[in-house]
Amino acid sequence: KTVFSRTLKGDPGWNGKLAGPDLKAEIAALKQGDGAIFCFGGATLAQSLIAADVIDEYFFMITPNLQGSGKRLFAPRFNPLLLTLERSKQLDTGAVILHYRRNRAS
């Protein structure tokens, strides 16, 4: 477990480690393992990862309720990305999970 935080200092405990300040270097080091990294976090972390262009696949879960508030995932002045749909799955709840792969062919 690697923790990315701007506020946490020291040992995060529970068999984890605190990531260094260089996001691209930290992700490159993590990919040296089996190459698969799953990131769970909020819009701020996602925006940082998108800006560093280190995401290869995106999983979006669309739920059948609209909130209309909160931090935007794609901030203003976002550079468009080309994605290829790998698969989609509809859940019994009415939610849909979309799996996209980053298209780096351009």
N, C-alpha and C positions, 0 to 999 in steps of 0.2 A: 504494500500500500504506500503510495506516494501522495503526500498532501501538498497542494498548491495553496498558499495563503499569503496575503499581504500583512496580516496582523498577528498570526500565530508565531511564537518564538520558542526555540528549544525543542525538546523531544515530544512529539505528539502522542507517544505511548502506543498501546494496542498494536504492536508489531508494525509500526509505520515509520516513515521517514519524511522529513520536511524537504521539499524541493528547493533547489537553489534559485537565485534570481534570474538566471538565463533560461527562459522558457524553451527556446529552440534546442539548446544544448541538453536540457533535462529530458525532453521528449526523445531526442536522438539516442541518448544513453538508454532510456527505457526500451526503445525499439530494438536494441541490440539483444535483448532476451529472446523471447519467441516471436516478437514483432507485433503481438496483439496487445493493445492498450484500450481499456474501456474507461471513459471519463464520465463521472457523475458530478454535476455541479450546477451552478446558476449561470445566468446570462453573462455576468462579468467574466467568469473563467472561459465560457464558450467564445465570447468576443475576442479574448486574448489569444486563444488557440486558432481561431479563424484568421485573425490579423497576422499571426506568425506562419500561416499556411502549413500547418502540421497535421491537419485532419485528412484522413484518407476515405473515411466512410461516415455517413450521417444516418442516424436513426431518429425519426421524428414520430411522436405519438400525438395524434390529433384526437381530441376528446369532444364529445357533443355538448359542451357547455362553454359559453363565451364569458370571459371575465372583464375584458376591456381596461385592465390596469396592469401595472407591473413594468419591469424593465424589458425593453425590446431586445430580442435575440439578435436581430440584424440592425445595427445602429445606422444613423444617417451617414452618408458618404461611404457606404459599404461597397466594396469592389465585387461585382457579380462573379459567381462561380458557375462552372458547367458541371452538372451532376447527371449521372445515369441511374435510372431506377433499376434496382436489383430485384426487389420483391416488395409486396405489400401484403398485409394481413389484417383482416377485419376481426375485431373481438366481439364477444357476445354483448359487451357493454355499449356497443355502437362506436367505440373508438377504433381508429385505424393506425397501424404502425407502418411507416414507410421507411424502407432501407435504400439509401442512395450511395453510390460510389463516386468519389471525386474524379472527374474526367480531366486528366492532365495532358491530353493529346494535343492541345492547342499551344 
